Amino acid sequence: MSTATSLVGAVVLVAGLGVTAQLVADRLRVPSVGFLLVAGVLVGPQGFGVVRPELFGEAGLQAIVGLSVGIIVFEGAFHLTVDRVREASREALGLVTVGALLSLVGTTTAVRVVFGVDWAVAVLVGSLLVATGPTVITPILQVVPVRDRVAAALETEGIINDVVAAILAVATFEFVVADSPTPLVVVEAFLLRLFVGVAVGAAVGWCVATLLDRLRLAADTATQSARLVVLTAALAAFAIAGSLLSEAGIAAAATAGLVLGNSDIPHRELIAEFKGGVTLFVLSFVFIVLAALLSLDDLRALGVAGLGVVVLVVVFARLLGALLATVGGSLATNERLFIGLLGPRGIVPASVATLFAIELRPTNPTAATVLVGTVFSVIFATVIFQGGLARHLAQALDIVPTHTLIVGAGRVGTELADRFEARGEEVIMVDKDASAVERARAAGHRAVHGDATDASTLDAADAKRASVVVAATADDDVNMLVAQLAATRFDVETVVARANQPDNLAAFEDLDVEPISAGFAVADAIDDAIERPALSHWLADAGRTGDVLEVELRNDALAGRPVEAVTDDLPSGCLVAMVSRDGEDRVPDGAFTLSTGDHLTLICETNDALREAREYCQGD
């Protein structure tokens, strides 16, 4: 069989295994990376020998892995908006500075002491294991619901540390292979690559954002062009910066993604959907190929000492670093512990370690063995154990929040999800239409694919911890069954159902759920537009900030205090418009005394103020 035929067969096999791993992972609701790594080992030289290094060639392998990493990093950065970072900016900053430094020092020291290698090699391993990238964090967070501020901190850390780790590792590698190395070599190489990458990425991102803005007036056929332009931007940023300085391309891809992700570009949701699919395929392919090139002899050579280093890296370097990095922030102690115990390593350390080992093995086989063995041991341990136990860990630490479950990812469901999440609420969507689920995920929502009339689907969407279930499909029969399951089997406190046909209102009411008639809702909206135009226009404005919120008063410190005093303590721009007590609604004056259990209707000018007011009233 010719080399070309063997290569085609290997590529097809890897692609098929990647798709299979994703399907199995979706079915089991666990991250797919563990399955990809196992599949790679099975088809590699240590297994059936179908995927071998010589099929790709050293230059070909570097090009494939490099471009793939660029796409993956670009994808993660594209979703990292400024608003997302602000949700946990203090913690994210600590994780990418103090946390990264302590991880580097701890890992380096452990490798040096346990294996006795040179400090330069130990720093090289420590540099790579700083990374906790989006390729492993994002899949975990898709199946393990946590509060937005926790997810934001982890995602921000993953994007930034991927870039820092890759560039720092390249700079350290230059020190390792230099004839007359000095520590200054590392500093110069790091700063120069970071500067070149950021400059090129910012330029490419700005140019592409400007081009896409001009496509805004084009026909719908411009959507496909916009997708291709964005994909080309990721590749161009990586290639241009990489041609100037090796590994500067990762910083360029990340910067271009950040610029485009925070720009007002047309067709954004469709671009994100397309780009997410490409990234998923590339991620599956590269992880399997890298795992196939792994020599199990490198893992066995480390022996018990290798396991000791994994424990030191995972438990002490990561956990202590994360705890110290998040001191003084808004996260609770249990949330900080969760972040410290969740530090899976992904594609960047795997790819860079594999390529470096190929260069090191002829001249320094011991260093190559320690490098590859340690990096992949940590990857296997963190992906399989932390990824597999993440849900149980979140539940044990009590950081899984209650949420609103929306059945139906159509226009009504998506609009509701946008509104709830703008107020800082956790939302999970369910739909049996796979394309609707993908659109919801591309828009940044957490979504589950399945038939919501099946109790197992609702269970998979954590209906048992939902505080509100909304049945918002266009089918009344589906809405009735979902409402009945939510109220009786899952004991959800508040169930709201969309009644598309007015004749079905009585049936919904018999189920003891709150029906919303589509026809009556339109009539109410028209009436509001006529009689209360200012309020109606404000509530209907999709781009508004702020909202009206009803919250139960659970903060005992506020009980017995007058409304006037409580209003003074609320964020600026918030007022108490109504108080509901024992089924009676009243517009309070300043002297009205509040009691625990009162339901307060708040009007807030900004979403941030609304979130703060809700947490304050609930005692969070």
LOPALO-411246 format. One record per residue (C-alpha): residue number from 0; x, y, z. Coordinates in nm, 4 decimals, m for minus. Layout:
  pos         x         y         z
  NUM         X         Y         Z
...
***
This chain:
  pos         x         y         z
    0    0.0000    0.0000    0.0000
    1    0.1399    0.3433   m0.0969
    2    0.2161    0.6116    0.1590
    3   m0.0528    0.8354    0.0112
    4   m0.3151    0.5632    0.0416
    5   m0.2092    0.4878    0.3977
    6   m0.2296    0.8566    0.4851
    7   m0.5792    0.8911    0.3382
    8   m0.6941    0.5836    0.5258
    9   m0.5438    0.7130    0.8511
   10   m0.7102    1.0527    0.8087
   11   m1.0501    0.8947    0.7418
   12   m1.0122    0.6633    1.0419
   13   m0.9104    0.9487    1.2712
   14   m1.2024    1.1619    1.1519
   15   m1.4457    0.8766    1.2108
   16   m1.3093    0.8096    1.5579
   17   m1.3334    1.1783    1.6403
   18   m1.7002    1.1931    1.5441
   19   m1.7709    0.8719    1.7359
   20   m1.5973    1.0049    2.0474
   21   m1.8049    1.3232    2.0325
   22   m2.1299    1.1273    1.9970
   23   m2.0439    0.8985    2.2901
   24   m1.9415    1.1959    2.5041
   25   m2.2655    1.3806    2.4228
   26   m2.4641    1.0720    2.5124
   27   m2.2852    1.0266    2.8450
   28   m2.2687    1.4028    2.9089
   29   m1.8945    1.3982    2.9794
   30   m1.6042    1.5788    2.8047
   31   m1.4915    1.4045    2.4871
   32   m1.1174    1.4634    2.5326
   33   m1.0662    1.1465    2.7366
   34   m1.2238    0.9330    2.4620
   35   m1.0103    1.1077    2.1997
   36   m0.6890    1.0349    2.3896
   37   m0.7757    0.6663    2.4350
   38   m0.8735    0.6362    2.0670
   39   m0.5418    0.7911    1.9645
   40   m0.3401    0.5436    2.1693
   41   m0.5358    0.2526    2.0210
   42   m0.4720    0.3504    1.6568
   43   m0.1098    0.4585    1.7167
   44    0.2120    0.2531    1.7131
   45    0.1352    0.1348    2.0679
   46   m0.1928   m0.0124    1.9449
   47   m0.2935   m0.1195    1.5949
   48   m0.0271    0.0943    1.4245
   49   m0.2580    0.2585    1.1722
   50   m0.1454    0.6156    1.2533
   51    0.2347    0.6486    1.2480
   52    0.4614    0.9576    1.2637
   53    0.6233    0.8851    0.9268
   54    0.2861    0.9190    0.7506
   55    0.2813    1.2922    0.8180
   56    0.6497    1.3790    0.8183
   57    0.7962    1.6182    1.0722
   58    0.7200    1.9337    0.8694
   59    0.3708    1.8168    0.7818
   60    0.2933    1.7306    1.1421
   61    0.4114    2.0702    1.2630
   62    0.1976    2.2480    1.0031
   63   m0.1161    2.0427    1.0790
   64   m0.0848    2.0773    1.4546
   65    0.0114    2.4457    1.4386
   66   m0.2802    2.5539    1.2186
   67   m0.5223    2.3418    1.4204
   68   m0.4088    2.4985    1.7469
   69   m0.4483    2.8414    1.5889
   70   m0.8112    2.7668    1.4951
   71   m0.8881    2.6266    1.8397
   72   m0.7368    2.9218    2.0272
   73   m0.9103    3.1678    1.7925
   74   m1.2450    2.9969    1.8590
   75   m1.2059    3.0226    2.2346
   76   m1.1000    3.3855    2.2235
   77   m1.3905    3.4740    1.9894
   78   m1.6377    3.3886    2.2674
   79   m1.4424    3.5773    2.5360
   80   m1.6266    3.9087    2.5307
   81   m1.5529    4.2031    2.7564
   82   m1.8852    4.1562    2.9363
   83   m1.7969    3.7925    3.0006
   84   m1.4591    3.8826    3.1497
   85   m1.6133    4.1477    3.3737
   86   m1.8220    3.8828    3.5497
   87   m1.5091    3.7645    3.7304
   88   m1.2378    4.0095    3.6297
   89   m1.0706    4.0140    3.9705
   90   m1.0454    3.6358    3.9906
   91   m0.9443    3.5962    3.6262
   92   m0.6623    3.8477    3.6690
   93   m0.5394    3.6632    3.9757
   94   m0.5472    3.3255    3.7994
   95   m0.3464    3.4438    3.4970
   96   m0.0852    3.6215    3.7114
   97   m0.0420    3.4865    4.0640
   98   m0.2014    3.1508    3.9822
   99    0.0079    3.1002    3.6665
  100    0.3297    3.1998    3.8441
  101    0.2697    2.9658    4.1381
  102    0.1783    2.6838    3.9007
  103    0.4997    2.7413    3.7064
  104    0.7164    2.7508    4.0190
  105    0.5461    2.4531    4.1837
  106    0.5547    2.2319    3.8743
  107    0.9132    2.3261    3.7918
  108    1.0303    2.2492    4.1441
  109    0.8479    1.9142    4.1514
  110    0.9988    1.8024    3.8183
  111    1.3474    1.9166    3.9203
  112    1.3430    1.7500    4.2630
  113    1.1737    1.4231    4.1640
  114    1.3477    1.3550    3.8304
  115    1.6757    1.5411    3.8887
  116    1.6757    1.6991    3.5414
  117    1.8310    2.0350    3.4581
  118    1.6446    2.3436    3.5741
  119    1.5952    2.4463    3.2113
  120    1.4119    2.1226    3.1289
  121    1.2077    2.1500    3.4495
  122    1.1057    2.5062    3.3568
  123    1.0106    2.3836    3.0094
  124    0.7720    2.1263    3.1587
  125    0.6407    2.3801    3.4100
  126    0.5773    2.6337    3.1328
  127    0.3644    2.3933    2.9324
  128    0.1593    2.2809    3.2311
  129    0.0552    2.6374    3.3116
  130   m0.2042    2.6016    3.0344
  131   m0.5636    2.5096    3.1153
  132   m0.7145    2.5730    2.7755
  133   m1.0698    2.6114    2.6449
  134   m1.0475    2.2783    2.4616
  135   m1.0988    2.0986    2.7931
  136   m1.2593    2.3651    3.0147
  137   m1.5456    2.4469    2.7764
  138   m1.6680    2.0862    2.7289
  139   m1.6673    2.0373    3.1062
  140   m1.8649    2.3564    3.1693
  141   m2.1171    2.2554    2.9025
  142   m2.2181    1.9522    3.1079
  143   m2.1439    2.0842    3.4578
  144   m2.3531    2.3960    3.5282
  145   m2.1812    2.6448    3.7582
  146   m2.2409    3.0096    3.8310
  147   m2.1483    3.2473    3.5510
  148   m1.8727    3.4150    3.7526
  149   m1.7013    3.0785    3.8103
  150   m1.7296    2.9820    3.4432
  151   m1.6054    3.3251    3.3338
  152   m1.2964    3.2979    3.5546
  153   m1.2113    2.9495    3.4253
  154   m1.2695    3.0375    3.0593
  155   m1.0660    3.3578    3.0782
  156   m0.7808    3.1752    3.2485
  157   m0.7875    2.9035    2.9838
  158   m0.7618    3.1421    2.6883
  159   m0.4880    3.3636    2.8294
  160   m0.2806    3.0853    2.9847
  161   m0.2870    2.8868    2.6602
  162   m0.1088    3.1748    2.4909
  163    0.1282    3.2439    2.7797
  164    0.2217    2.8780    2.8204
  165    0.2942    2.8240    2.4504
  166    0.5124    3.1324    2.4154
  167    0.6918    3.0759    2.7464
  168    0.7625    2.7152    2.6499
  169    0.9114    2.8204    2.3152
  170    1.1278    3.0809    2.4857
  171    1.2467    2.8232    2.7391
  172    1.3129    2.5709    2.4622
  173    1.5469    2.8197    2.2977
  174    1.7337    2.8346    2.6274
  175    1.7521    2.4532    2.6417
  176    1.8990    2.4135    2.2921
  177    2.1167    2.7275    2.2905
  178    2.4951    2.6819    2.2856
  179    2.5622    2.9576    2.5397
  180    2.2306    3.0137    2.7151
  181    2.1548    3.2988    2.9519
  182    1.8276    3.3693    3.1372
  183    1.7932    3.6849    2.9307
  184    1.7271    3.4651    2.6266
  185    1.3996    3.3467    2.7792
  186    1.2785    3.6973    2.8662
  187    1.3647    3.8419    2.5254
  188    1.2115    3.5536    2.3338
  189    0.8911    3.5645    2.5401
  190    0.8328    3.9389    2.5161
  191    0.9219    3.9562    2.1469
  192    0.6839    3.6771    2.0502
  193    0.4064    3.8203    2.2645
  194    0.4499    4.1654    2.1090
  195    0.4603    4.0347    1.7513
  196    0.1609    3.8069    1.8079
  197   m0.0558    4.0751    1.9667
  198    0.0365    4.3329    1.6991
  199   m0.0350    4.1004    1.4076
  200   m0.3537    3.9635    1.5653
  201   m0.4899    4.3110    1.6395
  202   m0.4174    4.4259    1.2835
  203   m0.5782    4.1197    1.1241
  204   m0.8786    4.1391    1.3574
  205   m0.9368    4.5084    1.2823
  206   m0.9064    4.4599    0.9060
  207   m1.1466    4.1659    0.9028
  208   m1.3964    4.3430    1.1306
  209   m1.3932    4.6401    0.8916
  210   m1.4432    4.4104    0.5920
  211   m1.7338    4.2297    0.7552
  212   m1.8955    4.5590    0.8444
  213   m1.8988    4.6479    0.4758
  214   m2.0617    4.3128    0.4016
  215   m2.3480    4.4162    0.6301
  216   m2.5412    4.5617    0.3385
  217   m2.4954    4.2531    0.1244
  218   m2.7581    3.9885    0.0659
  219   m2.8083    3.6803    0.2785
  220   m2.5575    3.4999    0.0589
  221   m2.2898    3.7085    0.2341
  222   m2.3297    3.4869    0.5405
  223   m2.1253    3.2073    0.3856
  224   m1.8631    3.4596    0.2760
  225   m1.8475    3.6009    0.6276
  226   m1.7882    3.2532    0.7692
  227   m1.5011    3.1901    0.5320
  228   m1.3536    3.5338    0.5974
  229   m1.3459    3.4696    0.9719
  230   m1.1918    3.1237    0.9296
  231   m0.9321    3.2715    0.6954
  232   m0.8610    3.5438    0.9525
  233   m0.7724    3.2814    1.2131
  234   m0.5368    3.1041    0.9734
  235   m0.3884    3.4278    0.8397
  236   m0.3151    3.5711    1.1834
  237   m0.1462    3.2477    1.2886
  238    0.0535    3.2122    0.9669
  239    0.1700    3.5745    0.9392
  240    0.2907    3.5960    1.2992
  241    0.4411    3.2458    1.2810
  242    0.6391    3.3402    0.9709
  243    0.7905    3.6323    1.1633
  244    0.8664    3.4370    1.4830
  245    0.7951    3.0748    1.5664
  246    0.4974    3.0246    1.7991
  247    0.4010    3.3909    1.7826
  248    0.1050    3.2650    1.5829
  249   m0.0824    3.1440    1.8918
  250   m0.0823    3.4933    2.0433
  251   m0.1880    3.6363    1.7058
  252   m0.4789    3.3924    1.6686
  253   m0.5993    3.4635    2.0221
  254   m0.5757    3.8403    1.9746
  255   m0.7579    3.8292    1.6403
  256   m1.0325    3.6233    1.8036
  257   m1.0664    3.8710    2.0898
  258   m1.0861    4.1681    1.8511
  259   m1.3472    4.0068    1.6259
  260   m1.5432    3.8608    1.9147
  261   m1.5802    4.2057    2.0695
  262   m1.6605    4.3820    1.7418
  263   m2.0079    4.4536    1.6059
  264   m1.9859    4.2229    1.3058
  265   m2.2825    4.0981    1.1008
  266   m2.3987    3.7354    1.0969
  267   m2.2297    3.6818    1.4320
  268   m2.4432    3.3876    1.5492
  269   m2.4145    3.2026    1.2184
  270   m2.0399    3.2617    1.2130
  271   m2.0059    3.1275    1.5663
  272   m2.2133    2.8200    1.4767
  273   m2.0014    2.7425    1.1699
  274   m1.6741    2.8128    1.3472
  275   m1.7726    2.5943    1.6419
  276   m1.8315    2.2995    1.4095
  277   m1.4946    2.3443    1.2385
  278   m1.3187    2.3710    1.5735
  279   m1.4892    2.0572    1.7036
  280   m1.3654    1.8582    1.4036
  281   m1.0133    1.9994    1.4219
  282   m0.9929    1.9382    1.7962
  283   m1.0984    1.5750    1.7561
  284   m0.8500    1.5165    1.4759
  285   m0.5493    1.6726    1.6485
  286   m0.6060    1.5107    1.9872
  287   m0.6239    1.1646    1.8302
  288   m0.3138    1.2234    1.6162
  289   m0.1103    1.3545    1.9109
  290   m0.2177    1.0661    2.1329
  291   m0.1265    0.8250    1.8514
  292    0.2271    0.9638    1.8480
  293    0.2631    0.9136    2.2230
  294    0.5052    0.6441    2.3329
  295    0.3787    0.4563    2.6350
  296    0.7412    0.3786    2.7146
  297    0.7783    0.7451    2.8121
  298    0.4987    0.7053    3.0666
  299    0.6303    0.3754    3.1988
  300    0.9833    0.5177    3.2292
  301    0.8632    0.7714    3.4858
  302    0.7236    0.4980    3.7102
  303    0.5932    0.5789    4.0554
  304    0.7861    0.9058    4.0532
  305    0.5712    1.0192    3.7615
  306    0.2546    0.9595    3.9612
  307    0.4054    1.1586    4.2484
  308    0.4716    1.4534    4.0183
  309    0.1143    1.4372    3.8867
  310   m0.0193    1.4574    4.2430
  311    0.2101    1.7494    4.3271
  312    0.1104    1.9362    4.0116
  313   m0.2631    1.8742    4.0377
  314   m0.3186    1.8986    4.4113
  315   m0.0582    2.1407    4.5374
  316    0.0636    2.3607    4.2507
  317   m0.2830    2.4072    4.1017
  318   m0.4977    2.4035    4.4141
  319   m0.2804    2.6285    4.6301
  320   m0.2094    2.8596    4.3385
  321   m0.5780    2.9040    4.2592
  322   m0.6738    2.9606    4.6234
  323   m0.4079    3.2286    4.6704
  324   m0.4860    3.3885    4.3330
  325   m0.8545    3.4384    4.4195
  326   m0.8129    3.5840    4.7683
  327   m1.0142    3.9019    4.8170
  328   m1.2456    3.8502    4.5189
  329   m1.6200    3.7970    4.4982
  330   m1.6044    3.4179    4.4832
  331   m1.7098    3.2125    4.7845
  332   m1.4680    2.9632    4.9398
  333   m1.6444    2.6638    4.7839
  334   m1.6242    2.8270    4.4403
  335   m1.2529    2.8930    4.4846
  336   m1.2000    2.5299    4.5847
  337   m1.3816    2.4136    4.2728
  338   m1.1569    2.6278    4.0525
  339   m0.8491    2.4968    4.2319
  340   m0.9561    2.1351    4.1879
  341   m1.0478    2.1819    3.8196
  342   m0.7373    2.2473    3.6114
  343   m0.7435    2.0101    3.3102
  344   m0.4655    2.0492    3.0551
  345   m0.5403    2.0284    2.6856
  346   m0.4231    2.0725    2.3305
  347   m0.1466    2.3328    2.3733
  348    0.0766    2.1379    2.6145
  349    0.0067    1.8145    2.4215
  350    0.0989    1.9616    2.0833
  351    0.4009    2.1636    2.1889
  352    0.5432    1.8823    2.4045
  353    0.5106    1.6349    2.1155
  354    0.6911    1.8631    1.8708
  355    0.9643    1.9546    2.1191
  356    1.0238    1.5886    2.2060
  357    1.0850    1.5073    1.8397
  358    1.3650    1.7659    1.8322
  359    1.5089    1.6765    2.1741
  360    1.5168    1.2968    2.1465
  361    1.8277    1.2629    1.9237
  362    2.0458    1.4787    2.1525
  363    1.8790    1.4560    2.4954
  364    1.6527    1.1491    2.5206
  365    1.6157    1.1810    2.8979
  366    1.4788    1.5334    2.8668
  367    1.2414    1.4220    2.5907
  368    1.1105    1.1352    2.8043
  369    1.0549    1.3570    3.1088
  370    0.8885    1.6229    2.8936
  371    0.6429    1.3993    2.7101
  372    0.5854    1.1592    2.9990
  373    0.5068    1.4310    3.2539
  374    0.2914    1.6420    3.0238
  375    0.0771    1.3535    2.9003
  376    0.0510    1.1996    3.2484
  377   m0.0936    1.5265    3.3757
  378   m0.3213    1.5563    3.0722
  379   m0.4570    1.2025    3.1157
  380   m0.5044    1.2452    3.4906
  381   m0.6733    1.5848    3.4771
  382   m0.8930    1.5161    3.1755
  383   m1.0160    1.1751    3.2863
  384   m1.0427    1.2260    3.6608
  385   m1.1210    1.5970    3.6900
  386   m1.3412    1.5967    3.3824
  387   m1.5238    1.2812    3.4866
  388   m1.5700    1.3878    3.8476
  389   m1.6389    1.7568    3.7835
  390   m2.0166    1.7241    3.8214
  391   m1.9866    1.5295    4.1472
  392   m1.7294    1.7779    4.2734
  393   m1.9576    2.0711    4.1949
  394   m2.2458    1.9038    4.3747
  395   m2.0319    1.8146    4.6766
  396   m1.9126    2.1742    4.7057
  397   m2.2696    2.3012    4.6560
  398   m2.1856    2.5393    4.3741
  399   m2.4434    2.4094    4.1269
  400   m2.7007    2.6910    4.1176
  401   m3.0711    2.6617    4.0644
  402   m3.1696    2.7602    3.7150
  403   m3.4515    2.8290    3.4742
  404   m3.5262    2.5433    3.2354
  405   m3.6725    2.6493    2.8995
  406   m3.8207    2.3822    2.6742
  407   m3.8163    2.5042    2.3164
  408   m3.5160    2.6776    2.1593
  409   m3.7194    2.8677    1.9029
  410   m3.7701    3.2427    1.8866
  411   m3.9763    3.2626    2.2058
  412   m3.7440    3.0373    2.4067
  413   m3.4304    3.2100    2.2826
  414   m3.5673    3.5558    2.3614
  415   m3.6557    3.4408    2.7126
  416   m3.3074    3.2936    2.7586
  417   m3.1485    3.6210    2.6450
  418   m3.3547    3.8163    2.8964
  419   m3.2961    3.5803    3.1879
  420   m2.9220    3.5603    3.1311
  421   m2.8972    3.9393    3.0944
  422   m3.0283    3.9519    3.4516
  423   m2.7583    3.7100    3.5634
  424   m2.9801    3.4022    3.5877
  425   m2.8683    3.0514    3.4920
  426   m3.0599    2.9050    3.1950
  427   m3.0683    2.5600    3.0360
  428   m3.2583    2.5088    2.7104
  429   m3.4006    2.1829    2.5741
  430   m3.5081    2.1061    2.2182
  431   m3.5385    1.7933    2.0056
  432   m3.4300    1.9862    1.6952
  433   m3.0508    1.9431    1.6715
  434   m3.0067    2.2566    1.4584
  435   m3.1975    2.4670    1.7133
  436   m2.9747    2.3326    1.9901
  437   m2.6623    2.4181    1.7922
  438   m2.7893    2.7715    1.7289
  439   m2.8596    2.8133    2.0993
  440   m2.5102    2.6931    2.1889
  441   m2.3533    2.9186    1.9283
  442   m2.5371    3.2114    2.0882
  443   m2.3743    3.1242    2.4192
  444   m2.6642    2.9393    2.5846
  445   m2.6369    2.6035    2.7590
  446   m2.8592    2.3624    2.5653
  447   m2.9547    1.9938    2.5800
  448   m3.0641    1.7952    2.2752
  449   m3.3590    1.5617    2.3360
  450   m3.7330    1.5145    2.3599
  451   m3.8530    1.7025    2.6685
  452   m4.1652    1.4861    2.6933
  453   m3.9281    1.2062    2.7978
  454   m3.8494    1.2328    3.1694
  455   m3.4908    1.1166    3.1074
  456   m3.4282    1.4253    2.8908
  457   m3.5571    1.6575    3.1612
  458   m3.3434    1.4703    3.4115
  459   m3.0403    1.5210    3.1862
  460   m3.1211    1.8933    3.1867
  461   m3.1224    1.8928    3.5699
  462   m3.4944    1.9625    3.5982
  463   m3.4787    1.8478    3.9600
  464   m3.2818    2.1570    4.0533
  465   m3.4748    2.4008    3.8355
  466   m3.6596    2.6731    4.0222
  467   m3.8631    2.7574    3.7107
  468   m3.9635    2.5498    3.4082
  469   m4.1010    2.7247    3.0993
  470   m4.2693    2.5148    2.8295
  471   m4.2349    2.7458    2.5296
  472   m4.2795    2.5253    2.2232
  473   m4.5361    2.5845    1.9467
  474   m4.7103    2.2549    2.0339
  475   m4.9643    2.2706    2.3194
  476   m4.9601    1.8930    2.3664
  477   m4.5856    1.9017    2.4249
  478   m4.6191    2.1979    2.6603
  479   m4.8888    2.0212    2.8637
  480   m4.6872    1.7046    2.9068
  481   m4.3703    1.8964    2.9949
  482   m4.5602    2.1067    3.2482
  483   m4.7136    1.7963    3.4038
  484   m4.3755    1.6206    3.4316
  485   m4.2121    1.9295    3.5808
  486   m4.4845    1.9812    3.8409
  487   m4.5453    1.6224    3.9456
  488   m4.2286    1.4231    3.8859
  489   m3.9655    1.6909    3.9442
  490   m4.1626    1.8998    4.1953
  491   m4.0681    2.2320    4.0330
  492   m4.2071    2.5254    4.2276
  493   m4.2938    2.7505    3.9318
  494   m4.4113    2.6082    3.5982
  495   m4.5152    2.8399    3.3156
  496   m4.6529    2.7090    2.9859
  497   m4.7165    2.8737    2.6517
  498   m5.0758    2.8176    2.5411
  499   m5.0863    2.8584    2.1647
  500   m5.4624    2.7901    2.1416
  501   m5.6967    2.9827    2.3781
  502   m5.9245    2.6764    2.4017
  503   m5.6463    2.4943    2.5883
  504   m5.6216    2.7443    2.8747
  505   m5.8567    2.5466    3.0987
  506   m5.6546    2.2292    3.0478
  507   m5.3369    2.4056    3.1528
  508   m5.5053    2.5522    3.4595
  509   m5.6235    2.2050    3.5623
  510   m5.2550    2.1056    3.5776
  511   m5.1965    2.3852    3.8318
  512   m4.9465    2.5624    3.6063
  513   m4.9401    2.9230    3.4881
  514   m5.0570    2.9382    3.1246
  515   m4.9628    3.2285    2.8990
  516   m5.2016    3.2683    2.6076
  517   m5.0240    3.3792    2.2921
  518   m5.3305    3.5752    2.1797
  519   m5.3840    3.7465    2.5148
  520   m5.0137    3.8292    2.5367
  521   m5.0303    4.0143    2.2053
  522   m5.3436    4.2000    2.3199
  523   m5.1701    4.2994    2.6444
  524   m4.8666    4.4239    2.4512
  525   m5.0882    4.6391    2.2263
  526   m5.2751    4.7749    2.5266
  527   m4.9467    4.8597    2.7007
  528   m4.8190    5.0361    2.3892
  529   m5.1305    5.2570    2.3917
  530   m5.1839    5.3200    2.7622
  531   m4.8237    5.2912    2.8943
  532   m4.6067    5.3752    2.5917
  533   m4.2896    5.4772    2.7786
  534   m4.2807    5.1620    2.9938
  535   m4.3855    4.9447    2.7005
  536   m4.1116    5.0766    2.4729
  537   m3.8514    5.0373    2.7467
  538   m3.9488    4.6767    2.8208
  539   m3.9667    4.5910    2.4496
  540   m3.6257    4.7415    2.3685
  541   m3.3955    4.4424    2.3095
  542   m3.0885    4.6593    2.3577
  543   m3.1967    4.8131    2.6855
  544   m3.0083    4.7854    3.0088
  545   m3.1993    4.7185    3.3267
  546   m3.5312    4.5519    3.3878
  547   m3.8163    4.4888    3.6319
  548   m3.7585    4.2053    3.8764
  549   m3.9563    4.0382    4.1535
  550   m3.7413    3.8889    4.4301
  551   m3.8202    3.7238    4.7613
  552   m3.6716    3.9006    5.0617
  553   m3.4541    3.6412    5.2370
  554   m3.1907    3.8701    5.3871
  555   m3.2820    3.8702    5.7578
  556   m3.0767    4.1864    5.8077
  557   m3.3375    4.3796    5.6039
  558   m3.6409    4.2510    5.7931
  559   m3.8011    4.5156    6.0133
  560   m3.6446    4.8008    5.8176
  561   m3.8480    5.0647    5.6278
  562   m3.8486    5.0712    5.2493
  563   m3.6753    5.4098    5.2499
  564   m3.3726    5.2711    5.4387
  565   m3.3523    4.9596    5.2223
  566   m3.3730    5.1648    4.9024
  567   m3.0771    5.3740    5.0184
  568   m2.8724    5.0529    5.0485
  569   m2.9705    4.9222    4.7048
  570   m2.7423    4.9930    4.4064
  571   m2.7842    5.3317    4.2451
  572   m3.0757    5.3398    4.0015
  573   m3.2882    5.0781    4.1850
  574   m3.6178    5.1364    4.3613
  575   m3.8850    4.9240    4.5293
  576   m4.1993    4.9670    4.3187
  577   m4.4264    4.7106    4.4860
  578   m4.4374    4.4802    4.7860
  579   m4.6437    4.1590    4.7816
  580   m4.7334    4.0003    5.1161
  581   m4.9844    3.7245    5.1864
  582   m5.1341    3.7540    4.8395
  583   m5.1828    4.1310    4.8701
  584   m4.9941    4.3770    4.6471
  585   m4.9243    4.7323    4.7571
  586   m4.7199    5.0306    4.6415
  587   m4.5244    5.1115    4.9579
  588   m4.4354    5.4497    5.0952
  589   m4.0954    5.5123    5.2516
  590   m4.2111    5.4173    5.6016
  591   m4.3515    5.0764    5.5055
  592   m4.1708    4.8069    5.7075
  593   m4.0463    4.4995    5.5252
  594   m4.0638    4.1403    5.6512
  595   m3.8784    3.8231    5.5564
  596   m4.0710    3.6461    5.2802
  597   m4.2033    3.9657    5.1191
  598   m4.1854    3.9688    4.7406
  599   m4.0313    4.2948    4.6217
  600   m4.0811    4.4265    4.2696
  601   m3.7656    4.6179    4.1803
  602   m3.7026    4.8517    3.8890
  603   m3.3325    4.8905    3.8060
  604   m3.1661    5.1036    3.5411
  605   m2.8830    4.8568    3.4636
  606   m2.8468    4.4806    3.4582
  607   m2.5457    4.4985    3.6902
  608   m2.7491    4.6938    3.9448
  609   m3.0333    4.4447    3.9066
  610   m2.8041    4.1486    3.9785
  611   m2.6527    4.3209    4.2817
  612   m2.9974    4.4142    4.4154
  613   m3.1238    4.0587    4.3821
  614   m2.8204    3.9137    4.5618
  615   m2.8561    4.1766    4.8350
  616   m3.2241    4.1026    4.8938
  617   m3.1657    3.7269    4.8910
  618   m2.8753    3.7520    5.1332
  619   m2.6181    3.6148    4.8864
***
